[in-house]
Amino acid sequence: MSINRVMISGNLTRDPELRQTGSGMGVLGFGVAVNDRRRNPQTNEWEDYPNFIDCTMFGARAEAIAKYLTKGTKVCIEGKLRWSQWERDGQKRSKIEVIVDELEFMSSRNADAQQSGGFGGQGYGNQGYAAPSYGQSYGNANGYGSPAPSIDASSSVYDEDIPF
């Protein structure tokens, strides 16, 4: 048995590129930068070293969220690794990319709206639906969810308030 799952969180390195296949299916390509912390041997200080990861998302969900993604948007993606190989100008080339199954905006709603016009905390899975208003929940497999209940985060919760 083998498992091919990857989860990364980082910032988009470029504006996404939306293309169409011959059959009309949307293909969204973008890059995500993920920092790796390492100790610098000369200064003995911790430093961030970026890793640049190519990502691809397919279908109606790719078309729906393409307009909300911009360079610098912080996202968390879950998907699978895919290795591709091709030949260009007589040289063999290859790359590893992430095929995105789930995407969640990680920036706060206000920061995202100012920077990129996106929605904070929204998850987009395998369903093909347009971007919902902030606070919508799409928890079941067929994409027909009901709005998430509104919770006042400023209210206090005590142990005696929990029913178990």
N, C-alpha and C positions, 0 to 999 in steps of 0.2 A: 504494500500500500504506500502511496505517496501523497503528500499534501502540497499544494501550490497556492498559498495565500500570503498576501503582503498587505501591511497597513503602514502608511506613512503620513506624516503631518509636516507641512511646510508651506512655502509661499510660491505662487506662480512666478516663473521666470520670464514669461512673455505673455502677451495677449493670446488667447486660444485661437486656433484656426479651424473653422467649420467647413468641411467639404461634404460632397455627396458621392455615394457609390453610383455605379451605372444603373442600379435598380432604384435609386432614390433614397437609400438609407443614409442618415446623417453620421458623419465620422468627425469627432472633435479631437483635435490634437493639442496638447499643451505640455509644458514642462514644470516640474516642481523642484525647488531647491530644499534640501534637507541637510541641516548642519550635523557634523560629527565632531564631538569634543575630544581633543587630544592634548597631551602635555607637550609643550615646545621644549625640546632637549636643551637648547641654548639658554632660554630664559627661565625654564622650569615653571612657566605660567600655562594655564589652560587656555586653549584657543579653539575657535570654531573653524572647521574646514568644511566648505559646502560640497555636497554631492548633488549632481544635476540628473534628474530622472525624467525620461520621456514617458508620457501617459497618453492613452487613447481611450475614448469612450464612444460607444456606438448607439444608434437608434434615436427614437423620439426624445428620450431624456437628454441626450447630448445636445439636440437642437433647442430644447427648452431652457437649459441653463447656460448656453453659450453666451447669451447677452448679459448674464450676471457675473461672469468671470472676467477679470482683467489682471494685468501684470501686478504682482504684489499681493493679491488676495490670498489670505491664509486659509488653507483647506486641509481636511483630513480625507484621505482616500483609502479605499479597500478594494483589492482586486487580485489579479494573478499575474505572474511573470510570464512573458512570452519572448522567446528568442527568435529573431528573424535573420536570414542570410540572403544576400543578393550580390550581383556582380555589376560593377560600374567601371567603365573605361578599362576593362580587362583585369580589375582588381576585385577580389572577393571582400565584401564588407559584411559586418554583422552588428546587431545591437540587441540589447535587452530592454524591454519596455514593460510598463504596467498596463494591463487591460482593466479599466476601472469598472467595478461593479457598483460601488457605493461612493458618494461624494457628500461631504458635509462642510458647510462654511464655518470656519472657526473664528473669524473676526467678530467683534461685537457688532450689533446691528447698527449703531450710530457711527462707529468708525468705518464699517464697511460701506455704509450709505454715502459717507463723505468721500471715501477713497475710490470705491469701485461700483457703487450702486447695487451691491449685492444684499443678500439677506443673511443675518447672523444665525447660526445654529440650525440651518435647514439641511435636511438629509434628502438625497435623491438617489433612489436605488434603481432596481430594474424596471420600475413602472415608467410608462411614457405619459407624463402629464406636464402641463405648463407650471411655471413657478408659482407656488401658492403665496398667499399673504402670510406675513410673519406670524408664527404661532400655530400653524396647521400641523397636524400629525397624520402621517400616512403609515400606519403600523402594520396593516395586514397585507398579505401577499398580492392581492389583486389591485392594490392602489386605491381602494375605496375606503378611506378612513373618515373619522369624524374629527372635528376640531379638538385639540387638546384642551383640557380644562385649564382655566386661568388660575395661577397660583400667585398669591401675594408674597414675594420673597422677603419683604420687610417684617412680616409677622413672625412672632416667636413660636417655636414648637417645643414643647416640654415632653419628657418621658411619659407623664401621665396622660398626654393627649394621644399617644400611640395605643391602638386597641389590642396589642398582644404583648 
